[in-house]
């Protein structure tokens, strides 16, 4: 999409990223958690934020339900709206990361092309893709929000995993980290996630 002639970005005039990261004594990063509803994304995002906060790391969580009540409250769940939802989130996450903030997102993000879009917007160096893997059956048993029961009763349309497909990362190593919450406890998943994130947000560390 071309930039309208009357828009003049001022990025080059703004305080640079290095200055902001030096002030916070940390590197900006986007931790992109995704998976089925009920897989444990939001739980892990919240737990990671609290652990990092206790260590003095400045964070921001972008959660699917919260974003859809504000920034993206005009979007539904069609393929087009899902794509726009992810595009907006990725752009916001990119701004936070550029300000030195460790940004933790929690969204279903059901298709490989959507994750690719997010990675391209944020940038490879600032993007940590984390697949929170859990079977539909386990998520349905948990049904922490009551959505699976509503979907089964026909009260929720385009429900991911039932009416709308969910794609696991393809190839599997497209995800930087896979946390299988079917087979491991929350604490174990959190520890794996923390160990993947902490070195990357330490100022002066090399990124991969």
N, C-alpha and C positions, 0 to 999 in steps of 0.2 A: 504494500500500500504506500503510495507516495505521500510526502509531507506537504500539506497545504502551504501556499506561498506566504500566508500571513502568520505562520508559526515559526518562531525563531528560538530553538532550544538554547539554553544558557549553560549547559553542562560544563563547558570549559572554563566558566567563570566562577564556578562553585568551589567551596573548600574541598580538597581532594580526600580520597578514601584513606590514604595513609595517615593523615592528621586525625581523622575520626577513630581509626583503629588504635592509634597511639593513645588517644584520650581514654578509650575503653580498655586498653591493654588486652586486646583480643582480635581475632580475625573474624570477619563476617562469613557466614555459611548458611546455606539453605539445606535443611534436613527434610527430604521429601518422603514422608510416610504415606503409604497407600495400601489398600486392601478392602475386602468386603466389609459391609456394615456389621459390627460386632466382632471383628477380628482382633481388636485391642489397640487400634491406632491412637485413638484419643487418650486412652489410659497411659500408653507409653509416652506420648507427646507431653502430657502433663507431668508424668514422673521424671522424664528427662529434664524438663524445664526446672523443676524444683531442685533436682540434684545439681544442675549447673548453676542455678541461682545461689545455692548454698556455698558454692566455690567462687562467687563473685563474678560470674559470667552473665552479661546482659542479654536477655532473650526475648523473643516474641513468638507466641503460638498463633498460627492461623488455622482455625478449625472449620470444617465444612459447614456444620450447622450454624455457627456464629457468623460466618461470612455470608451465608444465604439469608440471614435476617437483616443484613445491612447492605454492604457493597453490592452483592449479587442478588438482591431480593426480587429483581425483575426477571430472573432466569428460571426456566423449568428444567426438565430432565430429558429433553430431546437430544439427539446427537449434536445438533448445532449449539444448543444451550450449554451442554456439558463442555464442549470445546471452548466456548467463550468464558465459561466459569473458570476453567483451568488457565486460560490465557491471562485473565485479569489477576488471578491469584499469583501466577508466576511473575507478572510485572511488579506487583506489590512486594513479593518476596525479594525480587532483585533489588528494589530500592532499599529495603531494610538491610540486605547483605552489604550493599555498597556503603551503608552508614556504619558498618562494623557490627551489626546485630546478628546474633545467632538465631535464625528464623526456623521454626519447627512447624511444618505443615502437616495436616491430617485430613486427607481427602480420599474418597473411593478411587478416583482417577482410573476408570476401568479399562482403558485401551492403551496399547503400546504407543500408538501415535500421539496420545495425549501426554504421556511421560516424555516422549521425545521432544514434543513442543515445549514443555516446561524446561527441560534441560537446555534446549537451544536458547530460550529467552534468558534464563538465569546465567548460563555460561558454565561450561564443564568444570572449571576450577572451583566454582562456588556451590556445586550441586552434589549432594549425597543422596542417592536413590535407595530407599529402604522399603522392600516389599514385606508387609506384615501378612504372612501366609496362614490361612486358616480355611478349613473346608466349609462349604455352604451348610452342611449338616450340623457342624459344631456351632457355627454362628446362629443357625436357626434355633438350636437348643438353648443357647444363651439368651438370645432375643432381648438384649438389655434395654432397647427402646420400644419394644412391642411392635416393631415394623414388620417382622416376618409373619406374625399372626395377622396383621392388617393386610399384608400382601396376599396371604393365602385366602383371605376372605374377599379379595378383590377390591380392597379399599385403597390400595396404593398401586399406581400405575408405573410402568417402566422400572420395576424394582430390579436392581442389579443382582445377577446371579439366578434370577427366576425368569423375568420377562425380558430383561436386557442383559447381554452377555458381559462377563468379566474375563479379561485376558491376563493370564499370568505372564511375567516378563519373558519375552522371546527375542533373542536367546536368553536362557535363564541367568547368565552372568551379565545381562544388561543392567540388572539391579546390583548396586554396590554392596548391599547387605540384604540377606533374607532371614527374617525371624519367623520361625514356625511356632505360632502360639497354640496350635493343636497339641504339640508334643512337649512344650517346655513351659515352665512357670513364668509368671510375670517378672519376677526378680531376675531370672536368668536372661530373659529377653532384654530387660532394661540394662543389665550389665554389658551384654554384647553391643547394644546400641551406644551406650556411654563410651565404651572403649573405642568404637569406630569414630565417634564425634570428637572426643576430648583433644586428641593430638592435633586435629585439623583446625581447631579454633585457638590454639595457643599461638600467640604472636611470635613470629620468627621461625615457625615451623614451615617446612616445605610442603606444598600441596601436591596431590597426585592426580 
